[in-house]
Amino acid sequence: MILVFAIILRALVLFATEAVPVDVTAIGIMLALLVVEPISTMLVDWGLLATPVYVLGWRAAR
């Protein structure tokens, strides 16, 4: 959950400063949020994380 908040905070900073064009920022944030769950699930399978990160809500425990 902290990772998702960090991505959103980064998006707000990039939108406010316009260091990167707004459309590129929006697409980058969308892609970052899409890949968080599959990558975190893979890291759990490898034993590097205790629980996966779910972006869209809570899931039942395995």
N, CA, C and O atoms as a printed pandas DataFrame, in Angstrom:
     atom_number atom_name residue_name chain_id  residue_number  x_coord  y_coord  z_coord
0              1         N          MET        A               1    0.827   -1.181    0.000
1              2        CA          MET        A               1    0.000    0.000    0.000
2              3         C          MET        A               1    0.877    1.253    0.000
3              4         O          MET        A               1    0.543    2.250   -0.641
4              5         N          ILE        A               2    1.983    1.199    0.710
5              6        CA          ILE        A               2    2.882    2.350    0.730
6              7         C          ILE        A               2    3.457    2.587   -0.656
7              8         O          ILE        A               2    3.677    3.730   -1.058
8              9         N          LEU        A               3    3.702    1.501   -1.388
9             10        CA          LEU        A               3    4.231    1.635   -2.747
10            11         C          LEU        A               3    3.241    2.357   -3.652
11            12         O          LEU        A               3    3.640    3.196   -4.459
12            13         N          VAL        A               4    1.983    2.046   -3.530
13            14        CA          VAL        A               4    0.956    2.709   -4.349
14            15         C          VAL        A               4    0.875    4.193   -3.992
15            16         O          VAL        A               4    0.762    5.040   -4.878
16            17         N          PHE        A               5    0.932    4.508   -2.695
17            18        CA          PHE        A               5    0.912    5.913   -2.294
18            19         C          PHE        A               5    2.151    6.645   -2.796
19            20         O          PHE        A               5    2.072    7.818   -3.162
20            21         N          ALA        A               6    3.285    5.971   -2.816
21            22        CA          ALA        A               6    4.509    6.584   -3.330
22            23         C          ALA        A               6    4.389    6.882   -4.826
23            24         O          ALA        A               6    4.849    7.925   -5.292
24            25         N          ILE        A               7    3.777    5.973   -5.569
25            26        CA          ILE        A               7    3.572    6.202   -7.006
26            27         C          ILE        A               7    2.642    7.391   -7.219
27            28         O          ILE        A               7    2.894    8.229   -8.085
28            29         N          ILE        A               8    1.573    7.470   -6.437
29            30        CA          ILE        A               8    0.624    8.579   -6.577
30            31         C          ILE        A               8    1.271    9.895   -6.170
31            32         O          ILE        A               8    1.063   10.916   -6.826
32            33         N          LEU        A               9    2.050    9.881   -5.098
33            34        CA          LEU        A               9    2.756   11.095   -4.683
34            35         C          LEU        A               9    3.725   11.550   -5.763
35            36         O          LEU        A               9    3.821   12.742   -6.057
36            37         N          ARG        A              10    4.432   10.614   -6.347
37            38        CA          ARG        A              10    5.349   10.936   -7.445
38            39         C          ARG        A              10    4.573   11.538   -8.614
39            40         O          ARG        A              10    5.046   12.480   -9.249
40            41         N          ALA        A              11    3.394   11.007   -8.902
41            42        CA          ALA        A              11    2.572   11.546   -9.984
42            43         C          ALA        A              11    2.170   12.987   -9.697
43            44         O          ALA        A              11    2.227   13.836  -10.586
44            45         N          LEU        A              12    1.765   13.266   -8.459
45            46        CA          LEU        A              12    1.378   14.625   -8.112
46            47         C          LEU        A              12    2.531   15.602   -8.268
47            48         O          LEU        A              12    2.349   16.718   -8.755
48            49         N          VAL        A              13    3.723   15.177   -7.853
49            50        CA          VAL        A              13    4.901   16.039   -8.004
50            51         C          VAL        A              13    5.198   16.281   -9.476
51            52         O          VAL        A              13    5.472   17.411   -9.878
52            53         N          LEU        A              14    5.145   15.227  -10.278
53            54        CA          LEU        A              14    5.417   15.391  -11.711
54            55         C          LEU        A              14    4.358   16.237  -12.404
55            56         O          LEU        A              14    4.681   17.016  -13.300
56            57         N          PHE        A              15    3.102   16.095  -12.003
57            58        CA          PHE        A              15    2.053   16.935  -12.583
58            59         C          PHE        A              15    2.242   18.394  -12.183
59            60         O          PHE        A              15    2.044   19.290  -13.003
60            61         N          ALA        A              16    2.621   18.639  -10.941
61            62        CA          ALA        A              16    2.764   20.013  -10.457
62            63         C          ALA        A              16    3.968   20.714  -11.066
63            64         O          ALA        A              16    3.888   21.888  -11.429
64            65         N          THR        A              17    5.085   20.000  -11.179
65            66        CA          THR        A              17    6.298   20.631  -11.690
66            67         C          THR        A              17    6.391   20.603  -13.204
67            68         O          THR        A              17    7.118   21.400  -13.797
68            69         N          GLU        A              18    5.671   19.703  -13.827
69            70        CA          GLU        A              18    5.708   19.488  -15.280
70            71         C          GLU        A              18    7.135   19.282  -15.771
71            72         O          GLU        A              18    7.513   19.772  -16.835
72            73         N          ALA        A              19    7.929   18.546  -14.981
73            74        CA          ALA        A              19    9.283   18.193  -15.411
74            75         C          ALA        A              19    9.229   17.263  -16.620
75            76         O          ALA        A              19   10.116   17.287  -17.473
76            77         N          VAL        A              20    8.197   16.457  -16.683
77            78        CA          VAL        A              20    7.905   15.576  -17.813
78            79         C          VAL        A              20    6.538   16.018  -18.325
79            80         O          VAL        A              20    5.684   16.395  -17.522
80            81         N          PRO        A              21    6.305   15.984  -19.646
81            82        CA          PRO        A              21    4.976   16.373  -20.149
82            83         C          PRO        A              21    3.843   15.585  -19.458
83            84         O          PRO        A              21    4.006   14.425  -19.082
84            85         N          VAL        A              22    2.719   16.247  -19.310
85            86        CA          VAL        A              22    1.598   15.682  -18.553
86            87         C          VAL        A              22    1.123   14.365  -19.147
87            88         O          VAL        A              22    0.815   13.441  -18.395
88            89         N          ASP        A              23    1.053   14.245  -20.463
89            90        CA          ASP        A              23    0.579   13.004  -21.065
90            91         C          ASP        A              23    1.555   11.855  -20.828
91            92         O          ASP        A              23    1.131   10.718  -20.620
92            93         N          VAL        A              24    2.839   12.137  -20.857
93            94        CA          VAL        A              24    3.846   11.107  -20.583
94            95         C          VAL        A              24    3.773   10.685  -19.112
95            96         O          VAL        A              24    3.907    9.503  -18.794
96            97         N          THR        A              25    3.562   11.649  -18.227
97            98        CA          THR        A              25    3.414   11.336  -16.801
98            99         C          THR        A              25    2.203   10.440  -16.579
99           100         O          THR        A              25    2.291    9.456  -15.844
100          101         N          ALA        A              26    1.091   10.759  -17.192
101          102        CA          ALA        A              26   -0.135    9.971  -17.012
102          103         C          ALA        A              26    0.053    8.538  -17.502
103          104         O          ALA        A              26   -0.357    7.594  -16.826
104          105         N          ILE        A              27    0.660    8.371  -18.653
105          106        CA          ILE        A              27    0.883    7.023  -19.183
106          107         C          ILE        A              27    1.873    6.262  -18.302
107          108         O          ILE        A              27    1.684    5.074  -18.043
108          109         N          GLY        A              28    2.917    6.932  -17.846
109          110        CA          GLY        A              28    3.897    6.279  -16.984
110          111         C          GLY        A              28    3.306    5.820  -15.671
111          112         O          GLY        A              28    3.607    4.721  -15.206
112          113         N          ILE        A              29    2.472    6.644  -15.067
113          114        CA          ILE        A              29    1.831    6.275  -13.803
114          115         C          ILE        A              29    0.861    5.118  -14.015
115          116         O          ILE        A              29    0.781    4.209  -13.189
116          117         N          MET        A              30    0.131    5.154  -15.116
117          118        CA          MET        A              30   -0.794    4.062  -15.426
118          119         C          MET        A              30   -0.030    2.746  -15.579
119          120         O          MET        A              30   -0.450    1.719  -15.046
120          121         N          LEU        A              31    1.076    2.775  -16.296
121          122        CA          LEU        A              31    1.872    1.560  -16.474
122          123         C          LEU        A              31    2.486    1.089  -15.159
123          124         O          LEU        A              31    2.543   -0.111  -14.889
124          125         N          ALA        A              32    2.940    2.028  -14.351
125          126        CA          ALA        A              32    3.520    1.660  -13.050
126          127         C          ALA        A              32    2.490    0.960  -12.169
127          128         O          ALA        A              32    2.799   -0.040  -11.521
128          129         N          LEU        A              33    1.271    1.485  -12.146
129          130        CA          LEU        A              33    0.230    0.865  -11.326
130          131         C          LEU        A              33   -0.202   -0.489  -11.890
131          132         O          LEU        A              33   -0.607   -1.374  -11.137
132          133         N          LEU        A              34   -0.119   -0.652  -13.210
133          134        CA          LEU        A              34   -0.492   -1.939  -13.814
134          135         C          LEU        A              34    0.519   -3.038  -13.519
135          136         O          LEU        A              34    0.133   -4.200  -13.387
136          137         N          VAL        A              35    1.797   -2.708  -13.412
137          138        CA          VAL        A              35    2.811   -3.741  -13.229
138          139         C          VAL        A              35    3.141   -4.013  -11.760
139          140         O          VAL        A              35    3.865   -4.965  -11.467
140          141         N          VAL        A              36    2.635   -3.210  -10.838
141          142        CA          VAL        A              36    2.937   -3.410   -9.412
142          143         C          VAL        A              36    2.461   -4.783   -8.947
143          144         O          VAL        A              36    3.220   -5.510   -8.305
144          145         N          GLU        A              37    1.238   -5.143   -9.255
145          146        CA          GLU        A              37    0.682   -6.396   -8.754
146          147         C          GLU        A              37    1.387   -7.633   -9.321
147          148         O          GLU        A              37    1.767   -8.507   -8.543
148          149         N          PRO        A              38    1.578   -7.746  -10.637
149          150        CA          PRO        A              38    2.273   -8.946  -11.136
150          151         C          PRO        A              38    3.714   -9.067  -10.632
151          152         O          PRO        A              38    4.173  -10.168  -10.330
152          153         N          ILE        A              39    4.420   -7.957  -10.541
153          154        CA          ILE        A              39    5.802   -8.008  -10.069
154          155         C          ILE        A              39    5.854   -8.373   -8.592
155          156         O          ILE        A              39    6.703   -9.161   -8.177
156          157         N          SER        A              40    4.948   -7.802   -7.791
157          158        CA          SER        A              40    4.960   -8.134   -6.364
158          159         C          SER        A              40    4.560   -9.590   -6.140
159          160         O          SER        A              40    5.079  -10.230   -5.225
160          161         N          THR        A              41    3.660  -10.122   -6.944
161          162        CA          THR        A              41    3.288  -11.533   -6.832
162          163         C          THR        A              41    4.482  -12.420   -7.172
163          164         O          THR        A              41    4.713  -13.437   -6.518
164          165         N          MET        A              42    5.235  -12.033   -8.190
165          166        CA          MET        A              42    6.424  -12.779   -8.563
166          167         C          MET        A              42    7.469  -12.737   -7.437
167          168         O          MET        A              42    8.125  -13.740   -7.158
168          169         N          LEU        A              43    7.618  -11.577   -6.800
169          170        CA          LEU        A              43    8.573  -11.451   -5.697
170          171         C          LEU        A              43    8.154  -12.286   -4.486
171          172         O          LEU        A              43    9.008  -12.792   -3.758
172          173         N          VAL        A              44    6.846  -12.432   -4.267
173          174        CA          VAL        A              44    6.361  -13.301   -3.186
174          175         C          VAL        A              44    6.707  -14.750   -3.507
175          176         O          VAL        A              44    7.141  -15.492   -2.626
176          177         N          ASP        A              45    6.521  -15.161   -4.760
177          178        CA          ASP        A              45    6.860  -16.531   -5.149
178          179         C          ASP        A              45    8.343  -16.817   -4.967
179          180         O          ASP        A              45    8.719  -17.944   -4.646
180          181         N          TRP        A              46    9.179  -15.824   -5.165
181          182        CA          TRP        A              46   10.627  -15.978   -4.996
182          183         C          TRP        A              46   11.050  -15.867   -3.533
183          184         O          TRP        A              46   12.200  -16.149   -3.197
184          185         N          GLY        A              47   10.130  -15.460   -2.665
185          186        CA          GLY        A              47   10.434  -15.348   -1.252
186          187         C          GLY        A              47   11.034  -14.017   -0.843
187          188         O          GLY        A              47   11.587  -13.906    0.251
188          189         N          LEU        A              48   10.940  -12.999   -1.698
189          190        CA          LEU        A              48   11.514  -11.692   -1.385
190          191         C          LEU        A              48   10.529  -10.761   -0.697
191          192         O          LEU        A              48   10.948   -9.804   -0.045
192          193         N          LEU        A              49    9.230  -11.016   -0.824
193          194        CA          LEU        A              49    8.187  -10.244   -0.146
194          195         C          LEU        A              49    7.307  -11.197    0.650
195          196         O          LEU        A              49    7.160  -12.365    0.292
196          197         N          ALA        A              50    6.731  -10.697    1.721
197          198        CA          ALA        A              50    5.846  -11.532    2.535
198          199         C          ALA        A              50    4.465  -11.648    1.899
199          200         O          ALA        A              50    3.900  -12.739    1.830
200          201         N          THR        A              51    3.919  -10.518    1.430
201          202        CA          THR        A              51    2.596  -10.517    0.809
202          203         C          THR        A              51    2.639   -9.654   -0.445
203          204         O          THR        A              51    3.396   -8.685   -0.506
204          205         N          PRO        A              52    1.837   -9.997   -1.441
205          206        CA          PRO        A              52    1.817   -9.187   -2.658
206          207         C          PRO        A              52    1.102   -7.854   -2.441
207          208         O          PRO        A              52    0.307   -7.705   -1.513
208          209         N          VAL        A              53    1.396   -6.899   -3.303
209          210        CA          VAL        A              53    0.759   -5.583   -3.264
210          211         C          VAL        A              53   -0.424   -5.612   -4.223
211          212         O          VAL        A              53   -0.255   -5.900   -5.408
212          213         N          TYR        A              54   -1.614   -5.319   -3.723
213          214        CA          TYR        A              54   -2.808   -5.271   -4.555
214          215         C          TYR        A              54   -3.226   -3.822   -4.731
215          216         O          TYR        A              54   -3.415   -3.106   -3.747
216          217         N          VAL        A              55   -3.373   -3.386   -5.967
217          218        CA          VAL        A              55   -3.681   -1.998   -6.266
218          219         C          VAL        A              55   -5.177   -1.719   -6.138
219          220         O          VAL        A              55   -5.566   -0.660   -5.645
220          221         N          LEU        A              56   -6.011   -2.649   -6.571
221          222        CA          LEU        A              56   -7.445   -2.393   -6.657
222          223         C          LEU        A              56   -8.255   -2.899   -5.476
223          224         O          LEU        A              56   -9.482   -2.936   -5.564
224          225         N          GLY        A              57   -7.640   -3.281   -4.400
225          226        CA          GLY        A              57   -8.416   -3.707   -3.241
226          227         C          GLY        A              57   -7.797   -4.894   -2.565
227          228         O          GLY        A              57   -6.682   -5.308   -2.885
228          229         N          TRP        A              58   -8.534   -5.437   -1.627
229          230        CA          TRP        A              58   -8.045   -6.565   -0.836
230          231         C          TRP        A              58   -8.420   -7.859   -1.509
231          232         O          TRP        A              58   -9.496   -7.983   -2.095
232          233         N          ARG        A              59   -7.540   -8.807   -1.424
233          234        CA          ARG        A              59   -7.809  -10.139   -1.963
234          235         C          ARG        A              59   -7.749  -11.143   -0.811
235          236         O          ARG        A              59   -7.128  -10.890    0.222
236          237         N          ALA        A              60   -8.392  -12.259   -1.006
237          238        CA          ALA        A              60   -8.361  -13.301    0.028
238          239         C          ALA        A              60   -6.959  -13.877    0.121
239          240         O          ALA        A              60   -6.248  -13.997   -0.876
240          241         N          ALA        A              61   -6.583  -14.226    1.324
241          242        CA          ALA        A              61   -5.255  -14.815    1.537
242          243         C          ALA        A              61   -5.201  -16.199    0.897
243          244         O          ALA        A              61   -6.207  -16.904    0.820
244          245         N          ARG        A              62   -4.018  -16.569    0.444
245          246        CA          ARG        A              62   -3.853  -17.881   -0.204
246          247         C          ARG        A              62   -3.874  -18.985    0.802
247          248         O          ARG        A              62   -3.749  -20.154    0.439
